Structures are given as structure tokens and as C-alpha cells.
Amino acid sequence: MTIPSEFVGDWKITEMAEWEQDYVDLVRPGFVRFESNGQGEFQFGTVSGWLEAHLRDSVEAPTLDWSWQGMNDADPGCGRGWVRRKGQVLAGHIFIHGGDHSGFLAAPMSEPGSRERSRHARER
């Protein structure tokens, strides 16, 4: 599945409803990344994962739904999320299966995390 270009790229998580920015940026600056093939990744605080996104037909606005798996603190984690473009930012919600959930906003990152991306690619 091809993801619309308006979602593709690296996005800095600038606000989460349930967590302060200090936690969001605890390990590294919180982010979500969507690639044109629907794959991606994210991290905020000690929650991180790889995701697979799909475009949802919506009368309101184009919406990406995704499922994810990765880590929640030191334990394996999984969940789901969604995001919509709202002007120049993304607005969405992420769910941790059996745990917390939070709305979030994300702004485009000017410089992609190429060093981090390379590290994650090697780990896959």
C-alpha cells in the first residue's frame, strides 16, 4: 500500500495529552515516521515500535490507521493508532494494548534522524 505523500516523513511529537514533554523526549526526541510503503516507526519516552499503516476512507479527512509492535518500558508492547493531517501538523491518538493511550500532535522535522534510522535498519 502506498501512503499519501502528505504523511510521509519524520514528525516530531510536540504534545501528548497524557504525558509531559520531558517524558516524551526522555530517551530521544519523541517522533513518528511514515514511509511511502506504509512502514514506519515511533518513539516517545520508553515506548517504541515499528508500525504498519493503512489509509482509511473517511469523509472527514484522509486518516492513517496503524498497528504497532515494539517495547513498552522494558516489556514487549503492541497497540494501534491513527493520525490525520491538520494544517501543517499531524493530530492523532496512540493506544498501548492493555494500557495507556494518548492524543498527540506532531510537526515536520527539518532534519531526519539518519543516524538513528541506520541503527534501526541494522536491528531489523
C-alpha positions in Angstrom: 0.0 0.0 0.0 1.2 3.5 -0.9 0.8 6.2 1.8 -0.1 9.7 0.6 2.9 12.0 0.5 1.3 14.4 2.9 2.0 11.8 5.7 5.4 10.6 4.6 8.4 11.7 6.6 9.7 12.3 10.1 7.5 14.1 12.5 8.5 15.4 16.0 5.9 14.7 18.7 5.3 18.2 20.1 2.5 17.4 22.5 0.8 14.4 24.2 -2.4 14.7 26.2 -1.3 12.1 28.8 2.5 12.8 29.2 4.6 15.9 29.7 7.2 16.7 27.0 10.0 15.8 29.4 8.8 12.2 29.3 8.1 12.3 25.6 11.7 13.3 24.9 13.2 11.2 27.7 15.3 8.8 25.6 15.4 10.8 22.4 13.1 13.5 20.9 9.7 11.8 20.5 8.9 11.1 16.9 6.8 9.2 14.4 8.0 8.2 10.9 5.9 7.1 8.0 7.4 5.7 4.8 5.7 5.7 1.4 5.3 1.8 1.6 3.2 2.1 4.8 6.0 1.0 7.2 7.4 3.3 9.9 8.4 3.6 13.5 8.0 5.8 16.5 9.3 6.5 20.0 8.1 8.6 22.9 9.6 8.1 26.4 10.3 4.4 26.9 7.7 3.3 24.3 8.9 2.5 20.8 7.9 0.3 18.0 7.6 -0.5 14.3 4.3 0.2 12.6 2.3 -0.7 9.5 -0.1 2.0 8.3 -3.1 1.9 6.0 -5.2 4.7 4.6 -8.7 4.7 6.0 -11.6 6.0 3.8 -13.0 8.9 5.8 -15.5 11.6 4.9 -13.8 14.0 7.4 -10.2 13.9 6.2 -7.6 11.3 5.0 -6.7 9.2 8.0 -3.8 6.7 8.6 -4.6 3.8 10.9 -1.7 1.7 12.1 -0.8 -1.3 14.3 2.5 -1.4 16.0 4.7 -3.8 18.0 7.8 -3.0 19.9 8.6 -2.1 23.5 6.7 -0.6 26.4 9.3 0.3 29.0 11.3 -2.9 29.3 8.5 -5.2 28.2 7.3 -6.2 24.8 4.4 -4.0 23.7 1.9 -3.6 20.9 -1.1 -1.5 20.0 -2.7 0.7 17.4 -3.0 4.4 16.4 -4.3 6.8 13.9 -3.4 10.2 12.6 -4.8 13.0 10.4 -3.2 16.0 8.8 -4.4 19.2 10.5 -2.8 22.1 8.5 1.0 21.7 8.8 0.8 19.2 11.7 -0.4 15.7 12.4 -3.1 15.1 15.0 -3.7 11.6 16.2 -4.0 9.1 19.0 -1.9 6.1 20.1 -3.0 3.1 22.1 -0.9 0.7 24.1 -2.7 -2.7 24.2 -3.9 -3.3 27.7 -2.5 0.0 28.9 -2.5 3.7 28.4 -3.5 5.8 25.4 -3.0 9.4 24.4 -3.8 12.0 21.8 -0.8 13.7 20.3 0.4 16.4 17.9 3.5 16.2 15.7 5.3 18.7 13.5 7.5 18.1 10.5 11.2 17.5 11.4 13.6 19.6 9.4 16.4 17.0 9.6 15.5 13.3 9.5 17.3 11.1 12.1 19.5 9.4 9.6 21.9 8.0 12.2 19.0 6.6 14.2 17.3 5.3 11.0 20.6 3.4 10.1 20.8 1.9 13.6 17.1 0.7 13.4 17.6 -0.7 9.9 20.5 -2.8 11.2 18.5 -4.1 14.1 15.6 -5.3 11.9 
